[in-house]
Amino acid sequence: MKKHNFYAGPSIMSQYTIRNTADAVIDFANTGLSILEVSHRSKEFQAVMDEAQALVKELLEVPQGYSVLFLGGGASLQFAMVPYNLLKNKAAYLDTGVWAHKAIKEAKLFGEVDVVASSEDKNYNYIPRDFVIPADADYFHYTTNNTIYGTEIRKDPETPVRLVADMSSDIFSRPVDVARYDLIYAGAQKNLAPAGATIVIVRDDAVQAPCRPIPTMLNYKTHIDKGSMFNTPPVLPIFSALQTLRYYKELGGIKVLEKMDLEKAAMLYEAIDGSRIFQATVPDHEDRSIMNVCFVLKPEYAELEKQFMEFATSKGIVGIKGHRSVGGFRASLYNALPLESVKVLVDAMKEFQDKL
Ligand SMILES: *Cc1c(COP(=O)(O)O)cnc(C)c1O
């Protein structure tokens, strides 16, 4: 049966990426060798790295003076690397969920952390507004898309201090004004590639003179100076990332992806809002994520959760169990998910409701 993959991460990848990766595992760039067994210093792999970096810059219109890195350690390592390199005295953080919270915890190891606002009071089901970023902060950090709670900030903020963003689960889903940011990071396993690589887009001059001695591997400058090849990079995820980036370009770039993503999200939210038995967990439409749609059964139907899950499974729907801190359901609508899969989910929701 055809599967409809709504996993939050690792998550669906385009067939183009999967097939080309499979081919390269057998024979990489006509070398007669597998991508798994060639030197990262070979000219064939260097070409992969160069093109992947160039395509990130092209697709996101990254201005001059920035580097694109593919690092190991996941987005979680960036929670520590960012303050290690940039937090001299004080940093400002917006607390919008589990991932933001984890980033705050790491930052506290390096200096004062000013949490400018938090939506924890309502289990992170909204985006806080009207907060003030202190002008004496070394930087402001926020999470653009809260993968677990299904909230998202789709407008690049204007800040009086350096701006850092965790874009792990919505990078490549909208145009970004990169010039406003000093550092953007994103784990690959949501909108790009298999787990194992993290994209970092960093303004070179923001990390030239770190405020403390930093171990070589955790110093951004090390990786900038070596073109993201200081040590062995995550070769296979970078190869897959390149395939996805080519696919994105072929489709027409970020604006086309954004249009498709908005259409998918609108279809699902409309079905939820129009449903007798389901409701969205994020009330304010403006705060709703277009990547991770969280919904629950209304309290009077709550006991049907397991039943709906089984019904959805029978339709080939995979990965819609909500995160344990929210419950209910979460449908992740990453770029590679076809509209057809959203239709299948929406139809399943209607059919289930009509049978009650
Ligand atoms: C998944 C996720 C992370 C964690 O990524 P890892 O690569 O597992 O470290 C961090 N931030 C956000 C927003 C995420 O969605």
The ligand as an ORCA input file, in Angstrom:
! r2SCAN-3c Opt
* xyz 0 1
  C      14.511     18.618     15.398
  C      14.849     19.965     15.924
  C      16.018     20.196     16.674
  C      16.963     19.102     17.072
  O      17.700     18.665     16.005
  P      18.823     17.544     16.186
  O      19.420     17.526     14.817
  O      18.146     16.288     16.579
  O      19.794     18.006     17.214
  C      16.268     21.485     17.065
  N      15.434     22.505     16.768
  C      14.301     22.315     16.066
  C      13.416     23.471     15.761
  C      13.979     21.035     15.627
  O      12.845     20.844     14.936
*
